[in-house]
Amino acid sequence: MPKDSDIWRKRALVTGAGGGLGRQIALDLAGRGVDVAATDLDAAGVEETLALCRSAGVALLPLAGDLTAPGAPTRTVAAVTEAWGGLDILVNNAGYGGIEAFLDMNEALWDRTLAINVKALALLTAAAGRTMAAQGGGRIVNITSPASRMALPNYAAYAASKAAVDSITRAAAVALAPSGVLVNSVAPGMMDTQMQRATEAVLARIEGRADVEVFLAERTRRVPLGRRAEIAEVSAAVLWLALDAPPYITAERLNASGGLDRD
């Protein structure tokens, strides 16, 4: 495996890279000289992300597809290792967040949420962990959420799925520690992403709030720093864990929430 300082030879897989935070992470990794494999349901989004990365002069690999399909996590990691001979960084960013009133919960939303946020993430972590363990090390960064520690009756499936991400992160960190593989997570705060905007619009409707802008402003005021996170700020936290953090840090949750998650 390349030394931590030899970033030009590192190989990364970023899930949910078709836009938003995943796109920013892919761009920032490429800017640091890391080869980037990008996967997302949105094939066009993947191509757009990699087109933006092209000027960095790194190797790029599009892997559009459904990570919840049977065998998809293992196949995705295998595609990277077959193309580049290994994998040094996995960023589990793909996710789904559906809003529904607690008493109106339905199986379809729970199935979709757990399939991508929990099952796919866990299987990707295991598949990447096997590859990284065999090569002597690597780093995995999972995207969790302050929601995992909050009581959110209209966002229960998402909150529960992120609590599972926290558990998987700790379990994977312990399982892979003897092999030199570090597993950590980042908990972003409120960001101006497509997913955030869509979920908050539905949340406002469920809570009977007609003025969405006022509703959003109220939510933003809950953040101690008084503003929403820039996507680039959250990406910087992910890159720190993926590239720069000391190799003694594992099983850690890095809060990038402006103080919203204070524990």
C-alpha positions as CSV (number, residue, x, y, z in Angstrom):
1,M,0.0,0.0,0.0
2,P,1.3,3.5,-0.7
3,K,2.5,5.6,2.2
4,D,0.1,8.2,3.6
5,S,2.3,10.9,2.2
6,D,2.2,9.4,-1.3
7,I,-1.3,10.6,-2.2
8,W,-0.7,10.5,-6.0
9,R,-1.0,6.7,-5.9
10,K,-4.2,6.5,-3.8
11,R,-7.4,5.1,-5.2
12,A,-10.8,6.2,-3.9
13,L,-14.4,5.0,-4.3
14,V,-17.1,7.6,-3.6
15,T,-20.7,6.6,-3.5
16,G,-23.6,9.0,-4.2
17,A,-21.1,11.0,-6.3
18,G,-23.6,12.2,-8.9
19,G,-24.1,15.5,-7.1
20,G,-24.1,17.4,-3.9
21,L,-21.7,16.4,-1.2
22,G,-20.5,13.3,-3.1
23,R,-19.6,15.4,-6.1
24,Q,-17.7,17.8,-3.9
25,I,-15.8,15.0,-2.2
26,A,-14.9,13.5,-5.6
27,L,-13.6,16.9,-6.8
28,D,-11.6,17.5,-3.7
29,L,-10.0,14.0,-3.7
30,A,-9.1,14.5,-7.4
31,G,-7.6,17.9,-6.5
32,R,-5.4,16.1,-4.0
33,G,-4.1,13.7,-6.7
34,V,-6.3,10.8,-5.8
35,D,-7.7,8.5,-8.5
36,V,-11.5,8.6,-8.2
37,A,-14.2,5.9,-8.9
38,A,-17.6,7.4,-8.7
39,T,-20.9,5.6,-8.3
40,D,-24.5,6.8,-8.2
41,L,-27.9,5.8,-9.5
42,D,-27.7,8.9,-11.7
43,A,-25.4,7.9,-14.6
44,A,-25.5,11.4,-16.1
45,G,-24.6,12.9,-12.7
46,V,-21.6,10.5,-12.4
47,E,-20.4,11.6,-15.9
48,E,-20.8,15.2,-15.0
49,T,-18.8,14.7,-11.7
50,L,-16.0,13.0,-13.5
51,A,-15.9,15.6,-16.2
52,L,-15.3,18.2,-13.5
53,C,-12.5,16.0,-12.1
54,R,-10.8,15.5,-15.4
55,S,-8.6,18.6,-15.2
56,A,-6.9,17.2,-12.1
57,G,-5.1,14.6,-14.3
58,V,-6.0,11.6,-12.2
59,A,-7.5,8.3,-13.2
60,L,-11.3,8.2,-13.2
61,L,-13.8,5.4,-13.2
62,P,-17.6,5.7,-13.7
63,L,-19.6,3.0,-11.9
64,A,-23.2,4.1,-12.2
65,G,-25.7,1.6,-10.7
66,D,-28.0,0.7,-7.9
67,L,-26.1,-0.2,-4.8
68,T,-29.1,-2.0,-3.4
69,A,-29.2,-4.6,-6.1
70,P,-28.1,-8.1,-5.1
71,G,-24.4,-8.3,-5.1
72,A,-23.9,-4.7,-6.1
73,P,-21.6,-3.6,-3.3
74,T,-19.2,-6.5,-3.8
75,R,-19.2,-6.0,-7.6
76,T,-18.6,-2.3,-7.2
77,V,-15.5,-2.7,-5.1
78,A,-14.3,-5.6,-7.3
79,A,-14.6,-3.2,-10.4
80,V,-12.3,-0.7,-8.7
81,T,-9.7,-3.3,-7.6
82,E,-9.8,-5.0,-11.0
83,A,-9.2,-1.6,-12.7
84,W,-6.6,-0.2,-10.4
85,G,-5.2,-3.2,-8.4
86,G,-6.5,-2.1,-5.1
87,L,-8.5,0.5,-3.1
88,D,-7.2,2.9,-0.5
89,I,-10.2,5.1,0.4
90,L,-14.0,4.4,0.5
91,V,-16.4,7.2,1.2
92,N,-19.9,5.9,1.9
93,N,-21.9,9.0,1.0
94,A,-24.9,7.5,-0.8
95,G,-28.1,7.9,1.1
96,Y,-31.8,8.4,1.1
97,G,-33.9,10.5,3.4
98,G,-37.7,10.2,3.2
99,I,-40.2,12.3,5.3
100,E,-43.4,10.8,6.6
101,A,-45.5,11.4,9.7
102,F,-44.7,8.8,12.4
103,L,-48.3,7.4,12.5
104,D,-48.3,7.2,8.7
105,M,-45.1,5.2,8.3
106,N,-45.1,2.6,5.4
107,E,-42.9,-0.4,4.5
108,A,-41.7,1.0,1.2
109,L,-40.0,4.0,2.7
110,W,-38.4,1.9,5.4
111,D,-37.2,-0.7,2.9
112,R,-35.7,1.9,0.6
113,T,-34.0,3.8,3.5
114,L,-32.5,0.8,5.1
115,A,-31.5,-0.8,1.9
116,I,-29.2,2.1,0.8
117,N,-28.3,3.8,4.1
118,V,-27.6,0.6,6.1
119,K,-27.4,-2.6,4.1
120,A,-25.5,-1.3,1.1
121,L,-23.2,0.8,3.3
122,A,-22.4,-2.3,5.5
123,L,-21.7,-4.5,2.6
124,L,-19.5,-1.9,0.8
125,T,-17.6,-1.5,4.1
126,A,-17.0,-5.2,4.3
127,A,-16.0,-5.6,0.7
128,A,-13.6,-2.7,0.8
129,G,-12.4,-3.9,4.2
130,R,-11.4,-7.2,2.8
131,T,-9.5,-5.6,-0.1
132,M,-7.8,-3.1,2.2
133,A,-6.9,-5.7,4.8
134,A,-5.3,-7.8,2.1
135,Q,-3.1,-4.9,0.9
136,G,-2.2,-3.8,4.5
137,G,-4.3,-0.8,5.1
138,G,-6.8,1.8,4.0
139,R,-9.4,4.3,5.2
140,I,-13.2,4.2,5.2
141,V,-15.3,7.3,5.9
142,N,-19.1,6.9,6.4
143,I,-21.5,9.8,6.3
144,T,-23.8,9.8,9.3
145,S,-26.0,12.6,10.7
146,P,-26.9,14.5,13.8
147,A,-30.3,12.8,13.2
148,S,-29.0,9.6,14.6
149,R,-29.1,11.1,18.1
150,M,-32.3,13.1,17.8
151,A,-36.0,12.4,18.3
152,L,-37.5,13.1,14.9
153,P,-41.0,11.6,14.6
154,N,-41.4,12.7,11.0
155,Y,-38.0,11.5,10.0
156,A,-37.8,8.2,12.0
157,A,-36.5,5.9,9.2
158,Y,-33.7,8.2,8.3
159,A,-32.7,8.8,11.9
160,A,-32.8,5.1,12.7
161,S,-30.7,4.4,9.6
162,K,-28.0,6.8,10.7
163,A,-27.9,5.4,14.2
164,A,-27.2,2.1,12.4
165,V,-24.4,3.8,10.5
166,D,-22.8,4.9,13.8
167,S,-23.0,1.3,15.0
168,I,-21.5,-0.2,11.8
169,T,-18.7,2.4,11.9
170,R,-17.7,1.3,15.4
171,A,-18.0,-2.4,14.6
172,A,-16.0,-2.1,11.4
173,A,-13.3,-0.1,13.1
174,V,-12.8,-2.8,15.7
175,A,-12.9,-5.6,13.1
176,L,-10.5,-4.0,10.8
177,A,-8.1,-2.4,13.3
178,P,-5.7,-5.4,13.3
179,S,-5.3,-5.0,9.5
180,G,-4.5,-1.3,9.7
181,V,-7.8,-0.2,8.2
182,L,-9.2,3.0,9.8
183,V,-13.0,3.5,9.8
184,N,-14.5,6.8,10.9
185,S,-17.6,8.9,10.1
186,V,-18.5,12.5,9.5
187,A,-21.9,14.0,10.7
188,P,-22.7,17.0,8.6
189,G,-25.1,19.6,9.7
190,M,-27.8,21.3,7.5
191,M,-26.4,21.8,4.0
192,D,-28.0,23.3,0.9
193,T,-28.2,20.1,-1.1
194,Q,-31.0,18.8,-3.3
195,M,-31.8,16.1,-0.7
196,Q,-31.9,18.6,2.1
197,R,-34.2,21.0,0.2
198,A,-36.5,18.2,-0.8
199,T,-36.9,16.7,2.6
200,E,-37.4,20.1,4.3
201,A,-40.1,21.0,1.9
202,V,-42.0,17.8,2.7
203,L,-41.3,18.3,6.4
204,A,-42.8,21.8,6.3
205,R,-45.9,20.5,4.6
206,I,-46.4,17.7,7.2
207,E,-46.0,20.2,10.0
208,G,-48.5,22.5,8.4
209,R,-46.1,25.3,7.6
210,A,-47.2,27.3,4.6
211,D,-44.3,29.7,4.5
212,V,-41.3,27.4,3.8
213,E,-38.7,30.2,3.9
214,V,-39.7,31.1,7.4
215,F,-39.7,27.5,8.4
216,L,-36.2,27.1,7.0
217,A,-34.9,30.2,8.7
218,E,-36.3,28.8,12.0
219,R,-34.4,25.6,11.5
220,T,-31.2,27.4,10.6
221,R,-31.4,29.4,13.9
222,R,-31.1,26.1,15.8
223,V,-27.5,25.9,14.6
224,P,-25.2,27.5,17.2
225,L,-23.0,29.0,14.5
226,G,-26.1,30.6,13.0
227,R,-25.8,29.3,9.5
228,R,-25.9,26.2,7.3
229,A,-22.8,24.3,6.4
230,E,-21.1,24.9,3.1
231,I,-20.7,21.6,1.2
232,A,-17.0,22.3,0.8
233,E,-16.6,22.6,4.6
234,V,-18.1,19.1,5.1
235,S,-16.0,17.7,2.3
236,A,-12.9,19.1,4.0
237,A,-13.8,17.1,7.1
238,V,-14.1,14.0,5.0
239,L,-10.8,14.5,3.3
240,W,-9.1,15.1,6.6
241,L,-10.2,11.6,7.8
242,A,-9.5,10.1,4.4
243,L,-6.0,11.5,3.9
244,D,-4.6,13.6,6.7
245,A,-5.8,12.4,10.1
246,P,-3.2,10.6,12.2
247,P,-3.3,6.8,11.7
248,Y,-4.2,6.4,15.4
249,I,-7.7,7.7,14.8
250,T,-10.4,5.1,14.2
251,A,-14.0,4.4,15.4
252,E,-14.4,8.2,15.6
253,R,-17.4,10.4,14.7
254,L,-16.4,13.9,13.5
255,N,-19.2,16.4,13.9
256,A,-19.3,19.0,11.1
257,S,-22.6,20.4,12.2
258,G,-21.8,23.9,13.4
259,G,-22.5,22.8,17.0
260,L,-25.9,21.3,16.2
261,D,-24.6,18.0,17.4
262,R,-22.8,18.9,20.6
263,D,-22.1,15.4,22.1
